[in-house]
Amino acid sequence: MAKTTRVNVAEAKRSLSELLGRVAYGHESITIVKRVRPMAHLVPANDKASPSRLSINGWLDDDDRFFGSMDEIVAERHSHRPRSTHLRKK
């Protein structure tokens, strides 16, 4: 598991490049805090310990309106007709 360090916002602004290096190459996690309150987390991009949005289950029920809206958008994209040929570059 990656080491977690807390850094205040002012320090993060001064040394962002160094912090990114520690996260990317040292496999360290950094929590940026403002007045002791966590504001953001810097974690390695390929860190398997941090969940991706795709792996989070349970936020919406299977019959939520959101999924119907997404299906409509996808169907509309598949039925989209390209612009007239006279507008395309030759």
Summary of the structure (lengths in Angstrom):
residues: 90
radius of gyration: 21.8
end to end distance: 56.0
largest distance: 60.6
contacts: 159
relative contact order: 0.13
helix: 41%
strand: 19%
